[in-house]
Amino acid sequence: MDNFFLKQLLLACLCLICLPVYSVGTLQAPLGFEVTTGAAAGYVDSKACAVCHNELYQSYQEVGMANSFFPAKVEHALANYNAEPLYHSASQRYYQMRKTDSEIIFKRYQKDADGKVINLFEQRVDWFLGSGNKVRSYLYQTENGQLYLLPIDWYSETGEWQMHPGFEEKDHSGVLREVNRECMFCHNAYPQVEQGSDIAWKPNLFPKNLPHGTGCQRCHGPGAKHIQTALDVEPLTDIRSAITNPAKLSNRQRDSVCLQCHLLPSGAIVGQRRFERPIYSFRPGEFINDYLLHVDVVDAELPKSERFEINHQGYRFLQSPCYLKSEGKLTCISCHNPHKKVTQEERVEHFSAVCKSCHTPHQAIVSDDIKNSKDCTGCHMPKRRAQDVVHAVMTDHRIQVKSASARERLAPMDKVPPKINALDFLLPSLSPKHAEGEIYKAVSVLQSFTSPSMVDKLQANLLKSEFKEITPWLVLANAQINLKRFQDAEKTLNRALEIEKANPKALQLSAVAMLTQGKAELAESLFKQALMQQPNSADLNFNDGLLQLNNSNYKKAEKRFQKAISQRHNLAIAWYYLGYLANKERPSMQAIVHFKRALEIEPSHTRSYIAIAETYIKLGKHEQALRYLTHGGMVATQPGLILKKLKQLQSRPK
């Protein structure tokens, strides 16, 4: 029998023996595995790959990417859960992770003037983010599917709990830092979600059943067609062409497979996907710049050659003389086999062999930094402390002749925010020009922080170009609202609704702009239109609750606030207003419960401290009122208001 047909027959028989329940000739469930539809169609569970590629599949399970995201089960709970609470002095908060028989529990609390616990927030951890080879982060998921990052990480190399990057300062996002699709794009495989739900302006909602890790198809593309072609005993050329082999792509397409995630020029300002591209639309075989327009920044205090961040593998590698002189022949997979983890014992020999395939070994240099004179990367690609994640040490992928001493590279450091005075596209010659290019750059800035000058720049370029994609108009309107430019926002949103009539995000923002200008009837109409499309939106229900409260429709307002927290239990401001409504007829302990919940979630919320103290006073519980006012005066965002209330309480006759 011809060898080709023998291989095909063996493949078909193998599939029949391993998994007898499947329907040949369909794409619904090849090998019994469901095929994704919607935004990321044609994907299957990576376990399907193991049927024919078991050795590669099994070795890949040891690679960090395979363990980038998975459920927070106690059997995988890498960390010290008996450690003392981590005290963050800047925010006066204590943090702790605890492991029970069945769950990982996060705790955050403060201590009052008497050293007693106050504002205790407890939350079950739902997901682990990160393999833990360097760092592991912890996420929880709300009822509507939003993901939130918890403030502390486990740093494996030092064996300690420390604050997550961005939480080092006094004013940080606490337990309310939302994890968006752009983050999850690189930390996990594509999920099963509806077509169109991954457009940039859509809410960041995730199914409860998410993939576990960055699987095979992230580098090889959707696998269902490949499997089905094999099951249908098609020619071997057709089977191979139904999947992507990165090694056979052109240089820039091949590199883009890795750089879709391992290239981030700046964590402070992140480039934007092209506005017409949904988040989950990238496929191996594309050039990354056709999907994502990276921006690079100029730091006033650090030259480009000295900037080093935790996700600078690709960014630094692309600066390497070796890469540049090779004209694309040297690539990530020259050194890294993505299917197999190199053991600690193999590392020196493995990576040095790649160097020696081009370079003649030179005479060993005697230095205290050099532990092994045969270790090329130890000298020329040494480990450095990341400037944005100061508790982590990473390999510097910029291949260099001479590096700084270990003492300089590894010394402890404080995080210093970059002083950005300019930015441009990473690949300017291949990126949009003129007004369109300025729009992308302005949106990149405004997605990181609200800059009045960038708002003006974005507005001018949008009007000049008559830009027809709705996303930048929505970004502009949101920034104008943040700057209290409500009339400007109204005009911007009118343009947005001309582009996409009844866009729910535009309707919501327009309603907010109207409400802040006293146009309550128009705002109510707009909220109703938006709620018809997104009836379970926590934000929409909350904002409509505010409108009802403003109109003295207290029952309707309470219903909206309850609906909001049924979808997002961490919506502190909704708990505050529920407390306000509970006090409408008379001061009540139910109001106290709501105010306490608001402070557990957001322990710097000034109005909640004042409201809970006033309620306690009316209930005759002056000591409790004094406790919350004293504490709030130390930790709230507006301590002056609280201290004024405290002074009034203390001056009352006893």
N, C-alpha and C positions, 0 to 999 in steps of 0.2 A: 504494500500500500504506500502511496506517495506520502512522504514525511510531513508535508504541510497538512494534508487532510487527516493524518494520524493525530497531529497536535490538536486539530479542531475537535476531533471526536473525543479525545481524552479530556479536553477542557469541558465539553458538554457533559460528559459522564461524571466528571468531578463535581460539577455544579449540581447534578441530579442526586449524587450520593450525599453531598454535604447538607443540602437544604432542599428536601423534596417538595416543599410547599411554595410554588411560585407559578406564575402564569407566563409561559413562553409567548413571545410576540407582543407583549404589552409593555408600556412604560409605567404602569401603575405600581407594580411591586416586583421588579426583577430580583430574583433570589429571596423573595419574601420581604425585602426592605422597601418601605414607603419612599416615594419620590416626591421631593418638594415641588410646590407650585408657587405662584405669586411672584414676589419681588426677586427671589433667588430660586429660579426654577431649575429642575433637572439634577438636584443633588440627592445623594443617598447617605445613609450612615456609613462612616468610614469602615465599620466592621465588614461591610460588603467587599471592600478591597482585599480583606484578609483571605477571602476564599481562594484567590489565585496568587496573591502576593503576601502570603502569610509571614515569611521571614522579614520582609521589609516592614510590614505592619507591626510585628512584634518588637523589632528594634526601635521603631519610631516611638513606641510608647515610653521609652526612656528619655526622649528628647523633650526639652522644655516646652516647645510649641504644642506638643500633644497634651500638655498639662497646664495650659495657659488659663483655663477657666473650667470650673466644675463645682458641683453642689458641695456645700459646707457640711460634710459628714465627719463625725468624730473620728472615724478610722483613718481619715486623711488629714488630721489636724496637726500638721507640722508646726510646732511653736511651743513655748513654755507658758502653759496656762496657769501655772502656780506662781508666776512672777508677781512682785509687788506692783500696786497700781502705778502707772506712769503719771507724774504730776507735771502739767504744763503751766509754768509760772506766769507766762504772759497773759493767758486767759483765765487763770485761777481755776483750772478744771483738772479732775482726776480721770484717768482712762484705764480700763481693765478689760481683758478678755478672759472668760471662764468657760471651761468645758464640763458639761454634765454627761450623763450616760447617753444622751441622745442628741444634744444640741451644743452649738457654740453660742455663747451669750456675750454680747458687748454691753459694758456698763460705762456710763459717764456721770460724774456728779461733782458738786462743789461742797465746800464746808462753810458753815455760817460762823459768826463771831465767837460762838461757843465751841467750835470744832465739830459740830454735828452735821451729818450729811443733809444736803438740801439740793433740790432740783435733780433728783436721780432719774436718769433716762436709761432704760434697759431695752435691748432689741436683739432678737434672734438674728444671727448671721445666716444668710441664705446662700451666698456664693463665695467661693475663693477665687481671687483673681491673681494669677501668677503661679508659676511652678514652685516657687520657694527656693530655687537655686540661689537667687540673690535676695529677692524681696517677695513678700506675699501681702496682698491687700484684701480687704474684707468688704462685702457688699450686702445690702438688704434690698428687698423688693416690696413695693407697696401693692395694694390690692388691684390697682389699675394697670400694673406692669412696669411702672417706673423703677429704675435702679438708682440706688444712692450709695456713695462711698463713705465708709466709716473713717474717722480721723487718724487711726493708728495703723501702722504696718509692722509685720515681723521681718526683721533684717537677719537673714540666716548666717551670714559670715561673722557678724559680731554677737549673734545670739541674744538679741534684745528687741524690745518694743520701742518704737520711736514714732514721732509724728509723720504722717504722710506729707510729701512735698506740697507746699501751698498752705499748710496748716501751722507753720512755725510762728506766725505773728499773732498778736492779740486778737485782731479782728479777722476771723476766718469763717468758713461756711458751716462749721460744726458738723451736724449729722445731715445736712441738707445740700451736699454737693451732688448734683445730679450727674449720672453717667449717661452720656449721649451715644448715639449710634456711631459717631466718628471714633469714639474711644473703643467701643466694642468691635468695630471693624477690624482692628488689629489684635484684639485680645481673645477672639473666638471665631469659630466658623459662622457662616451666614445662617440666620434662623429662618424658620418657616413663618413668613408674614405676608400679608395681603399685598397684591400689586399696587404700587403707588404709595404705600405707607412709609417708605423710606426716603421720601423727598425731603430736602433739607429743612423746610419749615414745619413739617408734620411733628406732632408730639413724639417724644422719645419713649415709646411704649414697647415692651418686650413680652413675648409669651412666657408663661411659667415654665414651659418645657423647652429649655434652650440647649443647643449643642454643648458637648463637653470637650472643649479644647479646639485648637486650630488643626483641623484634620487634613487628610491627604489632598482633598479637592481644592484647598486654598492655593496650592501650587500647581495642581494638575487640571483644574477646571471641573465643571459638573460631570459626575461619573456615571449617571444613569444610562446615557446613550452608549457609552463605552461598554458597559456591562451588557446592555441589551443586544448590541451588535455582536458581542462574543456569544451570547446565548442563541442568537439566530444563526450562528455558524457562518458568519460573513467572512470574506477574505481577510487575511491577517492585516493587509494594508488598511482596510476599512476600520478594523478594530483599533489599530494604532492611531489612525487619524481622528478617531472619536474622542481622544483624550489628549491633553497637552503634555509634551515632554519638554520641560524648560531647557534642558541641555541642547536641544535641537533648534531653539529659537535664535533669532538675530541677537547681536550683543545687547542692544538696548531693551529689546523685549525680554530677553533672558534676565537681565539685571532688574527689570521692573518687577519681576515676580518676587524678588527679595525686597526691593525698595518700596513696594506698596506699603510695607510696615516698618522696615528698618531704615527709613530715611525721614528724619525730622530736623530740619535745619535749626529751628528755634521752638522750644516749648512755650515761650512767652507769647508769640504771635504765630498762629498756625495758618498755613495756606488753605484755600477753599477748593472743594470739588468744583468742576465746571458746573454752572448753575443748572444746566439741562440734565446732569447726570445724577440719578438716584444713588444713595450710599452703597447699596449692595450690587451695583452694576459692573464693577470691575471684574474682568476675567483674565486669567493668565494668557499671555500672547499679545496683550495690549501694551502700548508705551505709556508709562505712568503719567507723563505730562498731558496726555490726551484725556486723562481722568481727573487728576489732581494737580493744581498749580501751586507748588511749594513756594514759599517766600523765605528769603534770608534776611537777616537783620545786621545792622552795624551797631556794635556796642561801643559806646564812647570810651570805655575803660579797658576793653579787651580786644586785641586784634583777632581776626578770624582764626589765625593759626593757634591761638591760645584758648578759644572757646571749646568747652568739653562738657557735654550733657549726657544723660543716661541713654538716650536714644540717638546717639551720634555715630553708630557703627557705619552706616552707609555714608553719612555726611563727611566723616573724617576719611573713610576709605577712598572716596572720590577725589580727595586732595592729595593722595599718595603719589609720589613720583613713579613708583612701580606700576600703579594702575594707569597713569597717564601715558607712560612710555610704552606700555603693552598694547595700546590702542584697542582696549576692550577685551583682550585675550585673558588677562587676569580678572577673575571675577569672584564673587562670594563662594561659589561652589568649587573653586580651585582649592580652597582650604577646608570648607565645611561640607560634609556629607549630611544633607538635611534629614536623611533616614536613620542616622546612627549617631549616638552620643560617643564622643571620644573620651575614654576613661582617663582619670588623672595620671595613671602610670604611662599611658600612651601619648600624652599630649606633646611632650617635648620632641619625641622622635617624629610623630605624625606631622606637626606643623613645620618643623625645621626641614623636613624632607621636601615640602613644597618650595621653601625658600631656595634650597640647594638645587632644585631643578633648573634654576636660572642663575644663581649666584655661586661663585666659588668661595668656600669658607675662608675667612680671613684669620689672621693670628689672633688668638684670644687676648682680650684686654683684661688686665687684673683690676678688679673693682669690688668694693664691699657689696655693691648692688647685685653682682652677678653670682648666682648660686650654682649655675651650670653653664660652662663655657660653650656647650653644644646647643644651648637653647636660643635660637635666633630671635624668637618673638619676645623673650624676656628682656632683650636690649632694645629691639627695634619696634616692638608693639607692646610696650609695657602697660601694666595696670595703672590707672589714675583714679582719683576721687572725683566723682561727678559733681559739677558745680550746681546743678539743680536738685540733686538728690544726695545730700552731703553725707549720708550714712552708708552709701553704696560705693563700692570700688569696681570699676569696669575696665575691660581691655580697650586700649586706645587703638583704633583701627587705621589711624594715619601712620603708615609705615615711614619711619624716619631713620636717618643715619645715627643721630645722637639724641638722647632724651634727657630730661631733667633727672636729678637724683631721686631715689626712692623716698628720701625724707621729704623732698618738695612735693612729689606726686601724691603721696599717701597721707600727708599731714592732715589732721582734723581741720575742718574749716566751718565757718558760719556761712549760711546761705546769704548771698548778696544779690538782690534783684538786678537784672541787667539794666543798663542805662541806654536805651535804644534811641538813636537819633536819626536813623534812616532805615528803609527797607526796600527791597526789590525782589523780583522773581528770582528763584534759584537758576532758572534757565531763561533769561530774558529774551534771547533771540527766538525761542520757540513758544513764547507766551503772548497773550493778547497785547496789542499796542493801543496807544492813544487813550480815548475815554474809557473803552472797555477794560483795558489794563488797569487804569486808575480805579475803576469800580471794584475790581477784584481785590486790589491792595487795600482799599478803604474798608471793604467788608471784612477782610482778614483782621484789621486793627479793631474794628467795632465789635467783632465777635469775642474779642479779648477784654476790651475796656472801652468805656464811652469817652471819646475825645471830641470836644466841640469843633476843632479844626477839621477833623476827619468827617464829621457829620456834614459840615459845609462843603467839603470836597466831594463827598459822595453825592450830595444833593445836586451840585453843579454839574457833575459828569452824567448823572442819570437824566437830568433835564436836557443836557446838550445832545445826548446820544439817542434819546427816545427809547431807552432800553426796554425790551419786551419780556424779559424773564422776571417773574414776580419776586423772587427771593431777595435781591438787593433792596427793592422798595420796602419790603417788610422789615429788613434789618435797619434801614434808615428811619422808618416810622417808630420802631421800638426805641432807637437811640434818641429820637426827638422827644418822645414821651419821658424817657429817663432824664432829659435835660429840661423838662417842663415846657417844651415848645409845642404846646398842644394844638395851636392853630396850624403850625407847619405840618404836624403829624396828620391832621385832618386832611390837608391838601395832598400829602403824600399817599394817604390811604385811598383817597378818591382815585388817584392814578392807578394804584394797585388793583382796585376793584374794576377799573376799565380793562385791565389786562386779564383778570380772572374773576369774573362775576361770581359773587357768593363764596369767595374763598373764606373758610372759617377763621383762619388766623387774621386776615385783614378785617373781617367783621368784628372780631373780638377786640383788636387794637383800636379800631375805629370807635367802638362803643366806649372804651376807656377814655379816648380822647374827647368824646362828646360829654361823658359824665363829668370829667374834670372841668369842662367849660360850662357846666350847669344845664346841659341839654339832655335832661333825664328821659324825656319821652323818646327821643331819637336813640339814645343809648339802650333803652329797654327793647325797642324794636330790633336793634342790631344784635343784642344778646340772644333774643328769641330765635333769630335766624341762625345764629351760630350754634345754639343748643340743639336745634333740630337736626343738625349734622353730627354733633358730638355731644349727645345727652349725658355721657358719663365723664365728661371733662371736669376734673377737679377745679381747674382755674376758672373755667366758664361758670360753673355753679357758684364758686366763691364770689366772683365779681358780680354775678346777678344777685347774690345774697346781699352784697353791699348796696346795690341799687334798691332792692326791696326795703332794706333797713332805712335808707335815706328817705324812702316814701312812706315810712311808718307802717309797712306791711310786715309786722314782726313774725307772724306765723310762717309766711312765705320765706322770709329771710332765714328763719331757723331751719326750715326744710332744706333750703339751698346749702346752708353751712353743714348740715348733717350729711347731705349727699356728697359734699366735697370731701369730708373726712372719711366717709365710707370708701372713697376711692384712694385717698392719700391720708393715712392716719398721722403723718408727720407735718400736716399743714397747721403750724402753730397759730397763725393769725386767725384761722377759722375757729380754733378752740377759744381764743380770746373773745371773739364776738359771740360765741355760744355762752360764755360766762357773762358777757354784757347783757344778753337777752334773758338769761336766767335770773338776773337781778332786776328785771324790769318792774315786776309787781312788788317784790320785797327782797331784801338781801337773803341769800340762800347758801346752804352748804354745797348745793349743786354747782353754783357759780364758782365756789372755791375749787371744786374738783376740776372745772374747765380751766381756770386760771393757772392752777398747778400744772396741768398737762401742757399748757402753752409754755410755761417756764422750763419744764423738763426738756422740751424740744428746743427752745430758744432762750437760754438763760440770761440773755442780755436785753430782753424785750422790756423796755421802760414802762409802757402802758400797763403791762400785766402786773408788774410790781405795785404800781399805784392802785390798780383796780383790786387786787387781792387784799391789799392793806385797807383800803376803804371798806371793803366788804367785811373784813374781820372787825374793824372798828364798829360798824353798824350792828354786828352780831355780839358785840361786847367782849371780843377776844383781843384786847390791846397788846398783849405780849406777842401774839402771833403777828399782828400788824407791825410791831416794832422789829420783829425778827426779819421780815421780808423787806422792810424799808432800809434797815441797816445793811443787809446783804446787797440789795439792789443799788444802794449808794456806792458800793465798791465795784460792781461788775456790769451795771447797765450801760447802754450806749449814751444815755442822757442822764448822768448821775445828778446833775444840778436840780432837775425836776423832782427827783426822788428825795434828795436831801432837803429840799424846801418842804415837802410833805412830812418828812421825818421831824423837822424842826417844829412844824405845827402840832404834830402829835405830842412831842416832848413838852411843849409849852402848855398843854391842856392841864387843868387841875385834876389831880388824882382823886 
